[in-house]
Amino acid sequence: MNKKLVTLVSSAMVLLPVIALADINPGPAPVGNPSINVVNVVNAILNFIWPLFIGFAVIMLLVAGFMFLTARGEAEQVATARNAVIWGMVGIVVGILAFSIPFIIRNTLGF
């Protein structure tokens, strides 16, 4: 009998807060920030990445120029420097195209 009473009291103590707080009205759901949308997030990401891209492109072209200066006319090193310049320019063109895609989409959809 004592074991049943302890079990009943323990169950009541565990369930009492749940039963007492079951009818609480938490209020309206929180409203998100209306200024946050996909367009603003994409703009924020692009505004962060664009200066990094420009800095990286400038550094890579400076390295390629330094490779030309240190080649001293050796054909293999000049070819390596030329390839570095070519791939640097290709990277710049691809980067500009990649950064222009969101603007093209935005203008096409009318945002």
NUDO-504794 format. One record per atom (N, C-alpha, C, CB): atom name; x, y, z. Coordinates in pm, 1 decimal. Glycine has a CB too. Example, Ala and Ser with C-alpha at 12.3 -4.5 7.8 and 13.67 -1.06 7.14 Angstrom:
@atom=N X=1319.0 Y=-569.0 Z=780.0;
@atom=CA X=1230.0 Y=-450.0 Z=780.0;
@atom=C X=1320.0 Y=-330.0 Z=780.0;
@atom=CB X=1130.8 Y=-447.3 Z=904.6;
@atom=N X=1285.0 Y=-225.0 Z=708.0;
@atom=CA X=1367.0 Y=-106.0 Z=714.0;
@atom=C X=1290.0 Y=3.0 Z=787.0;
@atom=CB X=1408.4 Y=-59.8 Z=572.5;
***
This chain:
@atom=N X=81.2 Y=-118.4 Z=0.0;
@atom=CA X=0.0 Y=0.0 Z=0.0;
@atom=C X=86.1 Y=125.4 Z=0.0;
@atom=CB X=-92.7 Y=-0.6 Z=118.8;
@atom=N X=189.6 Y=124.3 Z=74.1;
@atom=CA X=278.7 Y=237.4 Z=83.3;
@atom=C X=345.5 Y=264.9 Z=-51.5;
@atom=CB X=383.5 Y=213.3 Z=191.1;
@atom=N X=380.2 Y=158.2 Z=-125.5;
@atom=CA X=444.1 Y=172.3 Z=-254.6;
@atom=C X=348.7 Y=236.3 Z=-354.8;
@atom=CB X=492.0 Y=36.7 Z=-305.4;
@atom=N X=222.1 Y=202.8 Z=-349.7;
@atom=CA X=123.1 Y=261.8 Z=-439.7;
@atom=C X=105.2 Y=410.4 Z=-409.7;
@atom=CB X=-11.6 Y=188.1 Z=-427.4;
@atom=N X=106.2 Y=447.5 Z=-282.2;
@atom=CA X=90.3 Y=586.5 Z=-242.8;
@atom=C X=209.2 Y=670.0 Z=-288.4;
@atom=CB X=73.1 Y=597.3 Z=-91.6;
@atom=N X=328.2 Y=619.1 Z=-275.2;
@atom=CA X=449.1 Y=690.3 Z=-319.5;
@atom=C X=446.0 Y=708.2 Z=-471.0;
@atom=CB X=577.8 Y=613.5 Z=-276.7;
@atom=N X=404.1 Y=606.2 Z=-543.5;
@atom=CA X=394.9 Y=614.7 Z=-688.9;
@atom=C X=290.5 Y=717.7 Z=-729.3;
@atom=CB X=360.9 Y=477.5 Z=-749.3;
@atom=N X=177.0 Y=720.8 Z=-664.6;
@atom=CA X=70.9 Y=815.4 Z=-695.2;
@atom=C X=114.8 Y=958.5 Z=-666.2;
@atom=CB X=-54.7 Y=781.8 Z=-615.5;
@atom=N X=177.9 Y=981.6 Z=-554.0;
@atom=CA X=223.7 Y=1115.8 Z=-517.0;
@atom=C X=335.2 Y=1160.7 Z=-610.4;
@atom=CB X=272.2 Y=1118.7 Z=-370.3;
@atom=N X=425.0 Y=1071.7 Z=-645.2;
@atom=CA X=534.1 Y=1105.1 Z=-736.9;
@atom=C X=479.6 Y=1141.2 Z=-874.6;
@atom=CB X=633.1 Y=988.0 Z=-748.2;
@atom=N X=383.5 Y=1064.5 Z=-921.2;
@atom=CA X=322.2 Y=1093.2 Z=-1051.5;
@atom=C X=250.5 Y=1227.2 Z=-1049.2;
@atom=CB X=224.2 Y=981.8 Z=-1091.0;
@atom=N X=181.9 Y=1254.1 Z=-940.8;
@atom=CA X=110.7 Y=1381.5 Z=-929.1;
@atom=C X=209.2 Y=1498.0 Z=-926.7;
@atom=CB X=23.2 Y=1383.1 Z=-802.3;
@atom=N X=320.9 Y=1484.3 Z=-859.7;
@atom=CA X=419.9 Y=1591.2 Z=-852.6;
@atom=C X=487.4 Y=1615.8 Z=-987.3;
@atom=CB X=524.5 Y=1558.1 Z=-748.0;
@atom=N X=503.4 Y=1509.9 Z=-1064.2;
@atom=CA X=563.9 Y=1525.0 Z=-1196.2;
@atom=C X=465.4 Y=1589.1 Z=-1293.2;
@atom=CB X=610.6 Y=1388.9 Z=-1250.0;
@atom=N X=339.2 Y=1548.1 Z=-1286.3;
@atom=CA X=239.5 Y=1595.1 Z=-1382.9;
@atom=C X=171.4 Y=1725.8 Z=-1342.7;
@atom=CB X=135.0 Y=1489.6 Z=-1402.1;
@atom=N X=180.5 Y=1767.5 Z=-1218.0;
@atom=CA X=113.0 Y=1888.0 Z=-1173.0;
@atom=C X=158.4 Y=2013.2 Z=-1248.5;
@atom=CB X=135.9 Y=1906.5 Z=-1025.6;
@atom=N X=285.8 Y=2038.4 Z=-1269.5;
@atom=CA X=324.6 Y=2157.3 Z=-1346.7;
@atom=C X=276.1 Y=2151.7 Z=-1491.0;
@atom=CB X=475.4 Y=2173.5 Z=-1345.0;
@atom=N X=274.8 Y=2033.3 Z=-1548.6;
@atom=CA X=228.1 Y=2019.4 Z=-1686.1;
@atom=C X=79.8 Y=2051.9 Z=-1693.6;
@atom=CB X=255.1 Y=1877.2 Z=-1739.4;
@atom=N X=5.0 Y=2002.3 Z=-1599.7;
@atom=CA X=-139.4 Y=2027.1 Z=-1598.1;
@atom=C X=-167.1 Y=2174.6 Z=-1567.5;
@atom=CB X=-209.4 Y=1935.9 Z=-1493.7;
@atom=N X=-91.8 Y=2233.4 Z=-1475.9;
@atom=CA X=-116.0 Y=2372.1 Z=-1436.4;
@atom=C X=-79.5 Y=2469.3 Z=-1548.8;
@atom=CB X=-36.3 Y=2405.8 Z=-1310.1;
@atom=N X=20.3 Y=2439.8 Z=-1626.5;
@atom=CA X=65.8 Y=2530.3 Z=-1731.6;
@atom=C X=12.6 Y=2494.6 Z=-1869.7;
@atom=CB X=215.2 Y=2531.9 Z=-1735.3;
@atom=N X=-82.1 Y=2403.7 Z=-1876.4;
@atom=CA X=-129.5 Y=2356.4 Z=-2006.0;
@atom=C X=-210.6 Y=2460.6 Z=-2080.5;
@atom=CB X=-211.8 Y=2232.4 Z=-1988.2;
@atom=N X=-270.6 Y=2557.4 Z=-2013.1;
@atom=CA X=-359.9 Y=2651.9 Z=-2079.3;
@atom=C X=-300.2 Y=2791.9 Z=-2088.4;
@atom=CB X=-492.0 Y=2657.6 Z=-2006.3;
@atom=N X=-170.2 Y=2803.0 Z=-2098.0;
@atom=CA X=-107.2 Y=2933.9 Z=-2108.0;
@atom=C X=-112.4 Y=2980.0 Z=-2252.4;
@atom=CB X=38.9 Y=2930.0 Z=-2056.6;
@atom=N X=-151.2 Y=3104.5 Z=-2273.2;
@atom=CA X=-152.3 Y=3163.7 Z=-2405.8;
@atom=C X=-16.8 Y=3231.5 Z=-2426.6;
@atom=CB X=-271.5 Y=3265.4 Z=-2422.8;
@atom=N X=67.2 Y=3178.7 Z=-2515.2;
@atom=CA X=200.8 Y=3236.2 Z=-2530.9;
@atom=C X=201.8 Y=3368.1 Z=-2605.7;
@atom=CB X=289.3 Y=3139.4 Z=-2601.7;
@atom=N X=90.2 Y=3413.0 Z=-2658.7;
@atom=CA X=84.8 Y=3537.7 Z=-2732.6;
@atom=C X=107.1 Y=3512.2 Z=-2881.4;
@atom=CB X=188.8 Y=3636.6 Z=-2678.7;
@atom=N X=111.9 Y=3618.3 Z=-2956.9;
@atom=CA X=127.9 Y=3601.0 Z=-3101.1;
@atom=C X=268.2 Y=3552.1 Z=-3136.3;
@atom=CB X=98.7 Y=3732.3 Z=-3173.6;
@atom=N X=276.6 Y=3487.9 Z=-3249.6;
@atom=CA X=406.4 Y=3439.4 Z=-3295.8;
@atom=C X=495.7 Y=3558.8 Z=-3328.3;
@atom=CB X=390.5 Y=3346.7 Z=-3420.1;
@atom=N X=623.0 Y=3548.3 Z=-3300.5;
@atom=CA X=712.4 Y=3660.6 Z=-3329.6;
@atom=C X=720.4 Y=3684.7 Z=-3480.2;
@atom=CB X=853.5 Y=3634.3 Z=-3272.0;
@atom=N X=722.4 Y=3810.5 Z=-3514.8;
@atom=CA X=729.8 Y=3848.8 Z=-3655.3;
@atom=C X=876.4 Y=3868.0 Z=-3691.0;
@atom=CB X=647.1 Y=3978.5 Z=-3683.9;
@atom=N X=916.5 Y=3811.8 Z=-3804.3;
@atom=CA X=1054.1 Y=3826.1 Z=-3847.6;
@atom=C X=1083.2 Y=3967.9 Z=-3892.3;
@atom=CB X=1084.4 Y=3729.0 Z=-3959.4;
@atom=N X=1208.1 Y=3993.9 Z=-3917.6;
@atom=CA X=1251.0 Y=4124.3 Z=-3964.8;
@atom=C X=1203.8 Y=4142.6 Z=-4108.2;
@atom=CB X=1404.7 Y=4139.6 Z=-3954.4;
@atom=N X=1118.8 Y=4241.5 Z=-4136.1;
@atom=CA X=1065.4 Y=4254.9 Z=-4272.1;
@atom=C X=1170.1 Y=4298.9 Z=-4373.6;
@atom=CB X=951.6 Y=4353.2 Z=-4272.7;
@atom=N X=1282.1 Y=4351.8 Z=-4327.7;
@atom=CA X=1383.8 Y=4396.4 Z=-4423.5;
@atom=C X=1474.0 Y=4282.7 Z=-4469.0;
@atom=CB X=1468.1 Y=4506.6 Z=-4362.5;
@atom=N X=1458.5 Y=4165.2 Z=-4410.7;
@atom=CA X=1540.1 Y=4051.4 Z=-4452.0;
@atom=C X=1462.4 Y=3970.6 Z=-4554.8;
@atom=CB X=1579.8 Y=3962.9 Z=-4329.9;
@atom=N X=1515.8 Y=3966.0 Z=-4674.8;
@atom=CA X=1458.6 Y=3882.8 Z=-4779.6;
@atom=C X=1573.1 Y=3829.2 Z=-4864.5;
@atom=CB X=1356.0 Y=3962.7 Z=-4866.6;
@atom=N X=1541.5 Y=3750.3 Z=-4963.6;
@atom=CA X=1644.2 Y=3683.6 Z=-5043.0;
@atom=C X=1731.3 Y=3785.0 Z=-5115.7;
@atom=CB X=1580.2 Y=3587.6 Z=-5143.4;
@atom=N X=1670.7 Y=3888.5 Z=-5169.4;
@atom=CA X=1746.8 Y=3988.3 Z=-5244.9;
@atom=C X=1847.2 Y=4058.5 Z=-5154.2;
@atom=CB X=1652.2 Y=4091.5 Z=-5309.6;
@atom=N X=1806.7 Y=4096.2 Z=-5033.6;
@atom=CA X=1898.8 Y=4163.3 Z=-4941.0;
@atom=C X=2010.5 Y=4071.1 Z=-4895.5;
@atom=CB X=1823.2 Y=4215.5 Z=-4819.9;
@atom=N X=1979.9 Y=3943.8 Z=-4875.0;
@atom=CA X=2083.2 Y=3848.9 Z=-4834.1;
@atom=C X=2185.4 Y=3829.7 Z=-4946.3;
@atom=CB X=2020.0 Y=3713.6 Z=-4795.1;
@atom=N X=2138.1 Y=3815.3 Z=-5070.8;
@atom=CA X=2229.5 Y=3800.1 Z=-5184.6;
@atom=C X=2314.8 Y=3925.0 Z=-5199.7;
@atom=CB X=2151.1 Y=3772.4 Z=-5315.3;
@atom=N X=2255.7 Y=4042.5 Z=-5185.6;
@atom=CA X=2332.5 Y=4167.2 Z=-5194.3;
@atom=C X=2439.1 Y=4175.3 Z=-5085.7;
@atom=CB X=2239.0 Y=4287.6 Z=-5184.2;
@atom=N X=2404.5 Y=4134.1 Z=-4964.2;
@atom=CA X=2501.4 Y=4138.1 Z=-4854.6;
@atom=C X=2617.8 Y=4043.4 Z=-4881.7;
@atom=CB X=2433.7 Y=4101.9 Z=-4721.5;
@atom=N X=2587.1 Y=3925.7 Z=-4933.2;
@atom=CA X=2693.8 Y=3829.3 Z=-4964.0;
@atom=C X=2783.2 Y=3882.9 Z=-5075.6;
@atom=CB X=2633.7 Y=3692.3 Z=-5004.8;
@atom=N X=2722.3 Y=3937.6 Z=-5180.2;
@atom=CA X=2801.0 Y=3990.9 Z=-5291.2;
@atom=C X=2884.2 Y=4111.5 Z=-5248.1;
@atom=CB X=2709.2 Y=4029.7 Z=-5407.1;
@atom=N X=2828.8 Y=4196.8 Z=-5163.6;
@atom=CA X=2904.2 Y=4312.5 Z=-5114.3;
@atom=C X=3022.1 Y=4270.7 Z=-5028.2;
@atom=CB X=2813.1 Y=4405.0 Z=-5035.0;
@atom=N X=3013.9 Y=4154.9 Z=-4967.1;
@atom=CA X=3126.3 Y=4103.7 Z=-4888.3;
@atom=C X=3230.7 Y=4037.4 Z=-4977.6;
@atom=CB X=3076.7 Y=4004.1 Z=-4783.0;
@atom=N X=3186.6 Y=3960.2 Z=-5076.4;
@atom=CA X=3278.9 Y=3881.9 Z=-5158.3;
@atom=C X=3347.3 Y=3966.2 Z=-5266.0;
@atom=CB X=3205.1 Y=3766.6 Z=-5223.1;
@atom=N X=3278.5 Y=4066.3 Z=-5320.6;
@atom=CA X=3331.7 Y=4141.9 Z=-5433.4;
@atom=C X=3467.5 Y=4206.3 Z=-5402.6;
@atom=CB X=3232.6 Y=4248.8 Z=-5474.3;
@atom=N X=3487.0 Y=4277.7 Z=-5291.5;
@atom=CA X=3620.1 Y=4333.9 Z=-5264.2;
@atom=C X=3727.4 Y=4226.5 Z=-5246.5;
@atom=CB X=3614.9 Y=4420.5 Z=-5139.8;
@atom=N X=3689.2 Y=4112.8 Z=-5188.4;
@atom=CA X=3786.1 Y=4003.5 Z=-5174.7;
@atom=C X=3828.6 Y=3951.8 Z=-5312.0;
@atom=CB X=3726.5 Y=3888.4 Z=-5090.5;
@atom=N X=3732.4 Y=3939.9 Z=-5402.4;
@atom=CA X=3762.0 Y=3893.9 Z=-5537.5;
@atom=C X=3854.5 Y=3992.0 Z=-5610.0;
@atom=CB X=3632.0 Y=3875.2 Z=-5616.8;
@atom=N X=3824.5 Y=4120.8 Z=-5601.0;
@atom=CA X=3907.6 Y=4221.9 Z=-5667.1;
@atom=C X=4049.4 Y=4219.4 Z=-5609.7;
@atom=CB X=3845.2 Y=4363.2 Z=-5650.8;
@atom=N X=4060.7 Y=4211.3 Z=-5478.9;
@atom=CA X=4193.0 Y=4205.1 Z=-5416.8;
@atom=C X=4270.7 Y=4082.0 Z=-5459.8;
@atom=CB X=4180.0 Y=4206.9 Z=-5266.2;
@atom=N X=4203.7 Y=3968.7 Z=-5465.6;
@atom=CA X=4269.8 Y=3845.9 Z=-5508.2;
@atom=C X=4314.1 Y=3855.3 Z=-5653.4;
@atom=CB X=4177.1 Y=3726.0 Z=-5489.2;
@atom=N X=4230.5 Y=3913.5 Z=-5739.5;
@atom=CA X=4265.5 Y=3927.3 Z=-5881.3;
@atom=C X=4387.1 Y=4017.9 Z=-5898.1;
@atom=CB X=4146.1 Y=3983.2 Z=-5961.3;
@atom=N X=4391.0 Y=4128.2 Z=-5824.4;
@atom=CA X=4504.7 Y=4219.2 Z=-5833.7;
@atom=C X=4631.9 Y=4150.5 Z=-5786.5;
@atom=CB X=4479.2 Y=4346.3 Z=-5751.6;
@atom=N X=4622.4 Y=4078.9 Z=-5676.5;
@atom=CA X=4740.8 Y=4008.8 Z=-5624.5;
@atom=C X=4789.6 Y=3903.6 Z=-5723.7;
@atom=CB X=4709.3 Y=3942.7 Z=-5488.6;
@atom=N X=4697.2 Y=3829.7 Z=-5784.8;
@atom=CA X=4738.8 Y=3726.1 Z=-5881.5;
@atom=C X=4804.8 Y=3788.5 Z=-6004.1;
@atom=CB X=4617.6 Y=3641.1 Z=-5925.1;
@atom=N X=4755.2 Y=3901.3 Z=-6051.5;
@atom=CA X=4818.7 Y=3966.1 Z=-6166.5;
@atom=C X=4954.5 Y=4025.8 Z=-6128.2;
@atom=CB X=4726.8 Y=4075.9 Z=-6223.4;
@atom=N X=4968.3 Y=4074.5 Z=-6006.5;
@atom=CA X=5099.0 Y=4121.3 Z=-5960.7;
@atom=C X=5199.6 Y=4006.5 Z=-5951.3;
@atom=CB X=5085.6 Y=4190.3 Z=-5824.8;
@atom=N X=5154.0 Y=3892.6 Z=-5904.9;
@atom=CA X=5241.1 Y=3774.4 Z=-5898.0;
@atom=C X=5283.4 Y=3732.0 Z=-6038.3;
@atom=CB X=5169.4 Y=3657.1 Z=-5825.8;
@atom=N X=5187.5 Y=3735.9 Z=-6133.6;
@atom=CA X=5220.7 Y=3699.9 Z=-6271.6;
@atom=C X=5321.7 Y=3798.5 Z=-6329.0;
@atom=CB X=5093.7 Y=3696.2 Z=-6359.1;
@atom=N X=5305.8 Y=3927.4 Z=-6300.2;
@atom=CA X=5403.9 Y=4026.9 Z=-6346.3;
@atom=C X=5539.9 Y=4003.7 Z=-6283.5;
@atom=CB X=5355.9 Y=4168.4 Z=-6314.2;
@atom=N X=5540.6 Y=3969.1 Z=-6156.5;
@atom=CA X=5667.9 Y=3938.6 Z=-6090.2;
@atom=C X=5732.3 Y=3814.6 Z=-6152.7;
@atom=CB X=5646.2 Y=3917.1 Z=-5938.3;
@atom=N X=5650.8 Y=3719.6 Z=-6193.5;
@atom=CA X=5704.1 Y=3600.2 Z=-6260.2;
@atom=C X=5767.9 Y=3638.2 Z=-6393.9;
@atom=CB X=5592.2 Y=3495.2 Z=-6282.1;
@atom=N X=5707.8 Y=3733.5 Z=-6466.1;
@atom=CA X=5768.2 Y=3781.3 Z=-6590.2;
@atom=C X=5902.2 Y=3848.6 Z=-6562.9;
@atom=CB X=5673.7 Y=3878.5 Z=-6661.9;
@atom=N X=5907.7 Y=3928.5 Z=-6457.3;
@atom=CA X=6031.7 Y=3999.2 Z=-6427.1;
@atom=C X=6143.6 Y=3904.1 Z=-6386.0;
@atom=CB X=6008.0 Y=4100.8 Z=-6317.4;
@atom=N X=6109.8 Y=3799.4 Z=-6315.4;
@atom=CA X=6212.9 Y=3707.2 Z=-6267.2;
@atom=C X=6242.0 Y=3594.6 Z=-6366.2;
@atom=CB X=6171.0 Y=3648.0 Z=-6134.3;
@atom=N X=6172.2 Y=3591.3 Z=-6481.2;
@atom=CA X=6194.9 Y=3484.7 Z=-6579.1;
@atom=C X=6330.1 Y=3499.1 Z=-6647.5;
@atom=CB X=6084.1 Y=3484.5 Z=-6683.5;
@atom=N X=6381.2 Y=3620.4 Z=-6660.6;
@atom=CA X=6510.9 Y=3648.7 Z=-6722.8;
@atom=C X=6522.8 Y=3588.4 Z=-6861.9;
@atom=CB X=6622.9 Y=3596.4 Z=-6635.4;
@atom=N X=6415.3 Y=3584.7 Z=-6936.1;
@atom=CA X=6419.1 Y=3539.1 Z=-7073.8;
@atom=C X=6416.3 Y=3388.9 Z=-7092.2;
@atom=CB X=6538.4 Y=3591.7 Z=-7137.9;
@atom=N X=6409.7 Y=3312.4 Z=-6984.9;
@atom=CA X=6403.9 Y=3166.8 Z=-6998.8;
@atom=C X=6265.2 Y=3127.3 Z=-7048.1;
@atom=CB X=6437.1 Y=3095.9 Z=-6863.7;
@atom=N X=6263.5 Y=3045.1 Z=-7151.9;
@atom=CA X=6138.9 Y=3013.6 Z=-7221.9;
@atom=C X=6036.4 Y=2946.2 Z=-7131.3;
@atom=CB X=6167.6 Y=2924.6 Z=-7340.7;
@atom=N X=6080.2 Y=2853.7 Z=-7047.9;
@atom=CA X=5985.5 Y=2782.8 Z=-6961.0;
@atom=C X=5921.7 Y=2877.0 Z=-6858.7;
@atom=CB X=6056.2 Y=2667.6 Z=-6888.5;
@atom=N X=6001.6 Y=2962.6 Z=-6798.1;
@atom=CA X=5948.8 Y=3054.3 Z=-6697.8;
@atom=C X=5860.6 Y=3161.8 Z=-6760.9;
@atom=CB X=6063.1 Y=3119.2 Z=-6620.8;
@atom=N X=5896.6 Y=3207.2 Z=-6881.5;
@atom=CA X=5812.7 Y=3303.6 Z=-6952.1;
@atom=C X=5678.6 Y=3240.1 Z=-6987.5;
@atom=CB X=5883.6 Y=3354.9 Z=-7079.5;
@atom=N X=5681.1 Y=3114.2 Z=-7030.7;
@atom=CA X=5556.4 Y=3043.3 Z=-7063.1;
@atom=C X=5470.3 Y=3026.4 Z=-6937.8;
@atom=CB X=5587.1 Y=2904.9 Z=-7126.0;
@atom=N X=5534.2 Y=2997.2 Z=-6825.2;
@atom=CA X=5460.3 Y=2984.9 Z=-6699.0;
@atom=C X=5397.2 Y=3118.3 Z=-6660.0;
@atom=CB X=5553.4 Y=2935.5 Z=-6586.5;
@atom=N X=5472.6 Y=3226.8 Z=-6675.6;
@atom=CA X=5420.2 Y=3359.6 Z=-6643.0;
@atom=C X=5306.4 Y=3396.9 Z=-6737.4;
@atom=CB X=5532.1 Y=3465.3 Z=-6650.2;
@atom=N X=5322.1 Y=3364.6 Z=-6866.1;
@atom=CA X=5216.6 Y=3393.7 Z=-6963.9;
@atom=C X=5089.0 Y=3316.7 Z=-6929.1;
@atom=CB X=5263.6 Y=3357.7 Z=-7107.3;
@atom=N X=5105.0 Y=3190.3 Z=-6891.9;
@atom=CA X=4988.1 Y=3111.2 Z=-6850.6;
@atom=C X=4922.7 Y=3169.9 Z=-6725.4;
@atom=CB X=5028.8 Y=2964.9 Z=-6824.7;
@atom=N X=5004.1 Y=3220.6 Z=-6633.7;
@atom=CA X=4948.6 Y=3281.8 Z=-6512.7;
@atom=C X=4866.2 Y=3405.2 Z=-6547.9;
@atom=CB X=5061.2 Y=3319.3 Z=-6414.4;
@atom=N X=4915.1 Y=3486.5 Z=-6641.9;
@atom=CA X=4839.4 Y=3605.0 Z=-6684.3;
@atom=C X=4710.7 Y=3562.8 Z=-6754.1;
@atom=CB X=4924.7 Y=3694.0 Z=-6778.2;
@atom=N X=4720.3 Y=3464.3 Z=-6842.6;
@atom=CA X=4601.6 Y=3418.9 Z=-6915.4;
@atom=C X=4496.9 Y=3365.2 Z=-6818.7;
@atom=CB X=4639.1 Y=3310.8 Z=-7018.6;
@atom=N X=4538.3 Y=3278.9 Z=-6725.2;
@atom=CA X=4442.1 Y=3222.6 Z=-6631.2;
@atom=C X=4391.3 Y=3327.2 Z=-6532.9;
@atom=CB X=4504.5 Y=3106.9 Z=-6555.7;
@atom=N X=4472.5 Y=3426.8 Z=-6503.0;
@atom=CA X=4425.5 Y=3537.3 Z=-6419.6;
@atom=C X=4315.9 Y=3615.7 Z=-6488.5;
@atom=CB X=4540.7 Y=3629.8 Z=-6384.1;
@atom=N X=4335.3 Y=3642.4 Z=-6618.1;
@atom=CA X=4231.6 Y=3713.3 Z=-6694.0;
@atom=C X=4104.9 Y=3628.6 Z=-6708.4;
@atom=CB X=4284.7 Y=3752.0 Z=-6832.9;
@atom=N X=4122.9 Y=3499.5 Z=-6731.2;
@atom=CA X=4006.4 Y=3410.0 Z=-6739.7;
@atom=C X=3931.5 Y=3411.4 Z=-6607.1;
@atom=CB X=4049.7 Y=3264.7 Z=-6776.1;
@atom=N X=4003.4 Y=3408.9 Z=-6497.4;
@atom=CA X=3939.0 Y=3414.6 Z=-6365.4;
@atom=C X=3863.8 Y=3543.8 Z=-6343.9;
@atom=CB X=4041.9 Y=3397.7 Z=-6256.0;
@atom=N X=3920.5 Y=3654.9 Z=-6390.5;
@atom=CA X=3852.6 Y=3783.1 Z=-6376.0;
@atom=C X=3724.5 Y=3785.5 Z=-6458.2;
@atom=CB X=3945.0 Y=3897.9 Z=-6418.1;
@atom=N X=3730.6 Y=3735.4 Z=-6581.6;
@atom=CA X=3612.0 Y=3732.9 Z=-6666.7;
@atom=C X=3504.5 Y=3643.5 Z=-6605.7;
@atom=CB X=3648.0 Y=3684.3 Z=-6808.2;
@atom=N X=3543.2 Y=3526.2 Z=-6557.8;
@atom=CA X=3446.2 Y=3434.9 Z=-6496.6;
@atom=C X=3387.9 Y=3497.6 Z=-6369.8;
@atom=CB X=3512.4 Y=3298.2 Z=-6464.0;
@atom=N X=3471.5 Y=3564.2 Z=-6290.5;
@atom=CA X=3421.7 Y=3630.0 Z=-6169.8;
@atom=C X=3323.6 Y=3741.0 Z=-6200.7;
@atom=CB X=3536.5 Y=3685.4 Z=-6089.9;
@atom=N X=3353.7 Y=3822.0 Z=-6301.7;
@atom=CA X=3261.8 Y=3929.8 Z=-6338.8;
@atom=C X=3129.6 Y=3871.7 Z=-6388.9;
@atom=CB X=3325.1 Y=4020.7 Z=-6447.0;
@atom=N X=3137.8 Y=3765.6 Z=-6468.0;
@atom=CA X=3014.1 Y=3701.6 Z=-6514.5;
@atom=C X=2935.9 Y=3642.6 Z=-6397.6;
@atom=CB X=3045.7 Y=3591.6 Z=-6617.5;
@atom=N X=3005.9 Y=3581.3 Z=-6303.9;
@atom=CA X=2937.7 Y=3521.2 Z=-6188.4;
@atom=C X=2870.9 Y=3628.1 Z=-6102.4;
@atom=CB X=3037.2 Y=3440.1 Z=-6103.3;
@atom=N X=2936.5 Y=3742.6 Z=-6085.0;
@atom=CA X=2877.1 Y=3848.4 Z=-6004.9;
@atom=C X=2765.7 Y=3921.2 Z=-6078.9;
@atom=CB X=2983.2 Y=3946.7 Z=-5962.7;
@atom=N X=2762.8 Y=3911.2 Z=-6210.6;
@atom=CA X=2656.7 Y=3979.0 Z=-6285.5;
@atom=C X=2529.5 Y=3894.7 Z=-6296.3;
@atom=CB X=2706.2 Y=4014.3 Z=-6424.7;
@atom=N X=2537.6 Y=3765.4 Z=-6269.7;
@atom=CA X=2420.3 Y=3678.5 Z=-6279.9;
@atom=C X=2305.6 Y=3723.6 Z=-6188.2;
@atom=CB X=2459.4 Y=3535.3 Z=-6246.5;
@atom=N X=2328.9 Y=3755.3 Z=-6060.5;
@atom=CA X=2216.2 Y=3800.8 Z=-5977.6;
@atom=C X=2151.7 Y=3929.4 Z=-6030.0;
@atom=CB X=2263.0 Y=3822.7 Z=-5834.9;
@atom=N X=2231.3 Y=4019.8 Z=-6085.2;
@atom=CA X=2175.9 Y=4143.9 Z=-6137.7;
@atom=C X=2092.3 Y=4117.2 Z=-6262.2;
@atom=CB X=2287.9 Y=4243.5 Z=-6169.4;
@atom=N X=2138.6 Y=4024.9 Z=-6346.1;
@atom=CA X=2061.5 Y=3988.7 Z=-6465.2;
@atom=C X=1929.1 Y=3925.2 Z=-6424.9;
@atom=CB X=2141.8 Y=3892.4 Z=-6555.3;
@atom=N X=1933.7 Y=3834.5 Z=-6328.2;
@atom=CA X=1810.8 Y=3769.0 Z=-6281.3;
@atom=C X=1716.5 Y=3871.5 Z=-6219.3;
@atom=CB X=1843.5 Y=3657.8 Z=-6178.9;
@atom=N X=1771.2 Y=3962.0 Z=-6138.6;
@atom=CA X=1689.3 Y=4063.9 Z=-6072.9;
@atom=C X=1621.8 Y=4154.3 Z=-6176.9;
@atom=CB X=1775.5 Y=4148.3 Z=-5976.3;
@atom=N X=1696.9 Y=4194.9 Z=-6278.6;
@atom=CA X=1638.3 Y=4281.3 Z=-6380.9;
@atom=C X=1536.9 Y=4205.5 Z=-6466.8;
@atom=CB X=1748.3 Y=4340.3 Z=-6469.5;
@atom=N X=1561.0 Y=4077.9 Z=-6490.7;
@atom=CA X=1466.6 Y=3998.8 Z=-6569.1;
@atom=C X=1336.4 Y=3977.3 Z=-6494.1;
@atom=CB X=1527.7 Y=3864.7 Z=-6606.0;
@atom=N X=1345.6 Y=3950.8 Z=-6363.9;
@atom=CA X=1225.1 Y=3926.2 Z=-6284.5;
@atom=C X=1160.0 Y=4055.4 Z=-6235.3;
@atom=CB X=1258.6 Y=3837.9 Z=-6165.8;
@atom=N X=1228.4 Y=4167.6 Z=-6247.8;
@atom=CA X=1170.8 Y=4295.2 Z=-6210.5;
@atom=C X=1177.3 Y=4328.7 Z=-6062.3;
@atom=CB X=1031.8 Y=4298.5 Z=-6253.3;
@atom=N X=1277.1 Y=4280.1 Z=-5991.9;
@atom=CA X=1292.2 Y=4311.8 Z=-5849.1;
@atom=C X=1357.9 Y=4445.6 Z=-5831.8;
@atom=CB X=1373.4 Y=4204.4 Z=-5777.0;
***
